[in-house]
Amino acid sequence: MKATMIKISILYPNNPDSRFDLPYYLDTHMPMSIRLLGAHPGFRGVSVEQGLGGAMPGSAAAYIVMCHFLFDSQDSFMAALMPHATVLQGDMPNYTDIDPIIQVSDVLIAQ
């Protein structure tokens, strides 16, 4: 099955001793990321989600925040990212001390 697009997920584990400045992330980092990466013709979209809970009622979310970029291909994402990687990665200490988990996935079904 051919992928319709790819998703780059940036997952921030919900570590109790970690810092995550959600207002900075939403108001400063993400607008900058969208401006820089969204200029590439392969950009298809982005979403940001805040974890509210786990599978069991009252349990903690596995991830405090998840960001998902959609691109036509992994090559498109890399072409969009590489000119701006230093700036985007350099901004991370302004909002978190968490080492994110990054996953690239084929999007096989999207509606």
N, C-alpha and C positions, 0 to 999 in steps of 0.2 A: 504494500500500500504506500503510495507516494504521500509525503507530508505536504499539507497545504501551506504551512509556515512553520517557523521554529519559535520556541519560547525560551528565553533566558530568565531563569528564576534566581533571584538573589534573596536568600533566606537568612534571617537573623535569628539564631536560636535564643529562646527565652531563658537566659541565664540569670538567676536571681541577683547575682553580684555585679552584673553588667549595667552599663549606662546606655540609654538610647533616648535622644532628644527628638521626640516625634514632631513638635512644632518646627524645629529647624529643618528636619528632614523634609517635611511636607511643604514648607514655605520658602526654603532656600535651595536645598540640594536637589530635590526632584524637579523644580522648574528649570534649574540649570541643566540637569541631565536630559530633560525632554527637549530643551532648546538645542543642545549640542547633538544628541543622537537622533532626534526627530527630524533634523535637516537632511538626513540621508534618505534617498529615494526608496530604500528597502524597508524603512520603518513602517510598521503596521499598527502599532499601538502600545499602550503601557497601562498597567494597573498597579495599585498599591493597596495592600490589605493589612489590617491590624488584627493580630490574633486575640480572640476573646476567651477561648476556653478549649479544653481538650474533649476527648470522646465521653468521658464521664462527667456528669454535672458537677460543677464546682472545681474541676481540675484545671490546672494551668494550660495555656496554649503552648504547643511545642515551639512555635516561632512568635516572637513579639511583633515582627513586621515581615511581610513578604512583598517583593517587587517583581513584576513579571513584564519583561519587554517582549514584544512580538516583532519579528523581522521575516522577510521573505526567505532568507537563508542564513546559515551561520557565517558565510563569507560576507554577507551584507552587514551583519552585526559587527564583525571584526573590523570591517572597513569604516563603519560609523564610530566605533569605540577607539581604535588605536590613536587617532590624532588627539583625543581628549582624555585618554586613560590616566595620565599623570595628574591632570586637574581634578578629575572625578575621584580618583583614589586618594588624592591629597586632601580632599574635603572631608573624608570619612572621620577623622578625629574630631571634627566639629560637631558630629552628632552621635558617634558611638565608639565604644572600645571592643565591640563584638567582631570577631572574624566571621564573615558571612560564609554560608554554604552556597555554592553556585552550581546550578545544573542547567544543561542545555537539553531541550526535549523537542522531538517532532510533535507537532500538533496534528493529530490524525482526524479528530472530529472537532468542529467549532460551528456554532450556530449563532 
